[in-house]
Amino acid sequence: MVKTLILNDVKKTFDVGKPFEVLKNITLDVNEGDFVSIVGPSGCGKSVLLYLIAGFIEKTSGQVLINNNSIVRPGTDRMMVFQDYVLLPWKSVYDNVLFSLEKSDLSDKEKKELTTKYIDLVGLTQFKNWHIHRLSGGMKQKVAIARALIVNSKILLMDEPFSALDPQQRKYLRKSLLEICEKTKKTVLFVTHSVSEALYLSNKIYVMSSCPAVIKNRYDINIPHPRHSSDPQYVRFKEKIEEDLFQEFEKTLLNQREETLIDLILKTEVI
């Protein structure tokens, strides 16, 4: 298997008056064509990890490699789909997708053909001239996905892309995303709070610990598609992953209590 993405002993510490370690010794790999989900308790650093891979922020130490090349800045070899769409509301669906090719050396004809192709791929052909403000949340996210896919990046980074949508839209977009990935053979790294979502989509799931985060567990999901929540394998995976997360959630609560006690002690000493 060709490894598209490798993280080796990655650490990230922020300076907030004193060092605040978010990621600690993160090691993982993503093969070409993988659909990998990352789950973990709130605030553990899932999005920070994705932003490191995107090149939006710098690691403190360790290696982040795409095709054996170190990531030092944002690049078109990895594209991000955000939770809040980040679209241009004054432009049409067509112009939003075309925008990704603004700095491309392709001819106008090639850009037009590609834009039309990817709008069709996400099922928005009949809405291509609509402005963004007229679209539902699910349709907006489809535009964001088309805009990310059109540059033919090595890896698609998705940061809780369906979390703002209602359950029916989420269900529909999960199915659509799987179909798109089957057609494009795209490598995907997907951050989510939903274990069910991760199990429905992924062939590999990494569970992150509470902050400072390490990889607590890795699960290889070999259940054939379409997957059903009643499948005994599905149920077993769900129970194991949810138990992992519950243990980390308890640690998070404990850490918060400890932090509160320390704050109280410090305040008392100051007084």
C-alpha positions, 0 to 999 in steps of 0.5 A: 500500500502506498502511504499518502500521509505519515505523522511521526511523533508529532507534538504541538504546544501553544504559548499562552503565557505558559506552554500548553501542550495539545498534541503529544507523540501523535503517530499515524499513517493514511494509505492512498485511497483510505477513508480515515476518521479521527474521533476523540473527546471535545477539545482534545486537538482533533481540529488542531491536528487537521490544521497542522496537516493542512499547513495552517499552523506549524508543528512543535516537533515531529514529522508530517509527510505527504508522499514523503515530502514535509509539510511546511505551508498550505498547498493544493496537494491537500484541500480542506472542507470546513464545518461552516462552508467558507463560500463566497455568498455573492457568487454562484455555485458555478463561480464558487467551484471555478474559484479554486482554479483561479491560479491554475495554468489551465485554459478557460475551456479546460476550467469550464469543463472541470467545473461542470464535471465536479458540479455534476459529480456532487449532483448540483448541475441544475443549481449551478447558476444559483447564488449561495444564499439560496442553497440549503446547508447540505447543498452548500457543503456539496459546493465546498466538496466540489471546490475542494475536489476540483484541484485534484489534491492528494488528500481531502481534509474534512473538519466536522463537515456535517455537524451543522446539518440536520439528521436527514441532511447528514444521512444523505450527505454521508451516502453522497460522500461515499459515492463521490469517494468511490468514483474519485478514489480520493484519500480522505481524513475526516474529523467527527464527533459521531462514532456512527458517522465514522463507522458508516464512512471509514475503513480506518478509525483513530481514537484520540485521547484527552488533551494532551492527545495521543492516539489511544486506539486504531480500528481497521473497519473491514465491514463491506458497504452498505453498512447497517447499524444492526450488523453485529460487527458494526455494533461491536466496533461501536461499543469498543470505540464508545468505551474508549471515548467514555474513558477519555471523557472521564479524564477530561472531566477530572482534568477540568476539576484539577484545573479548577482546584489549582486555580482556586489554590493560586487565587487563595495564595495571591490573596 
